[in-house]
Amino acid sequence: MDRIAKLASEKAVVIFSKSTCCMCHAIKRLFYEQGVSPMIHELDEDSRGKEMEWALMRLGSSRAVPAVFIGGKFVGSADTVMTLHLNGSLKKLLKDAGAMWL
């Protein structure tokens, strides 16, 4: 859990992902299209990926990936991020975290 917290605080937006996950790809694209350059951690390419996957599940997400952190705080998985995007509150979170300026 400490490693997750440390990695999640390294940049304004951090996404824990798997390179073969289609929802992970969709969430990464969403952030790129917003002009945000998130830090991506591909769990399937990390020697401690399984351990981190279990830690992410304990945060309360229904799925381990994608797990999105904004401003060092756990936001949620794809469904939560898409809901925030659709209701317009994602941009405010991104601005408050310093991930975007417009």
N, C-alpha and C positions, 0 to 999 in steps of 0.2 A: 504494500500500500504506500509505503514511503517513496518508492521509486515512481509510482504513478503520480503522486503529488508533486514530486520534484520535476518530472518531465512536463506535467500539465502547467507548471508555472513558468516554463522557459520562454513562452511566446504568448501573445494575446489570444491566439486561437490554436488549440492543439487537438488533433483528431487521432484517436487510436483506431486502427483499421486493419483489414486483411486485404492483401493484394488481389484475391480472387472473389471478393464480396461485391456484388453489384450495387447494393444500397450504399456501401462505403464509397464507391465510385460516384454515385449520384450526389451524395453529401459533399464530397470534395469538390465536384463541379459547381455545386451551388455556391460554395464559398469563393471559388475562383471567379465565378461570374459576378459576384458582389465586389470584386476588386480586392479581396482578402487573400493573403498568402499564408495559409495555415502551416504549422509544423505537423508533419504526418509521421506517425509511428506505425509501421506495418508489423503487426504481432506475429504473422507467419514467417517473418524474416528475422526475428529476434530470438536468440537462444533462450531467453526467459519469457517468451511470448505467452505460453500456456499459463504460467504463474500470473502474469499481468492480466490475462483474460479472466481468470477466476476473481482477481481483485476487482476488476471492473464490474463483474456481475454482482459482487457484494455491495456496490454503490446503489443498487436498486433498479438498474436497467433490465428490461426483459431480455435483451440481447447484449452480448459483450461488445460487439462492434456494429456500426460505428459508435464510438463513445466520444462525445464532443465536450471540450472544456473551453470556456470563454472567460478570459480574465482570471484564469486559475481555478474557476469554479465549474463543477460538473453540471452541464446543461441537460444532457440526456442523449438518447439515441436518435435514429433517423426520424421517427414519428414526432418526437418533441421538437426537433430542429425544424422540420417541415411545418408544423403547426405555428411555431414562432415566426417563420418566414411568411406564411400565408396571412397571419393576423397583423403583420407589420412590426412586431416587436423585436425581431432579430436584428434589424439595422441599429436600433437603439443600443442593444447589448454590445454590438460590435463597435459602435462609436464610443460608448462608455469605457470599453476595454482598450481603446486606442488601436483597434485593428483596421479602422477605416475613418476617413476624415470628412467625407461629403455628407 
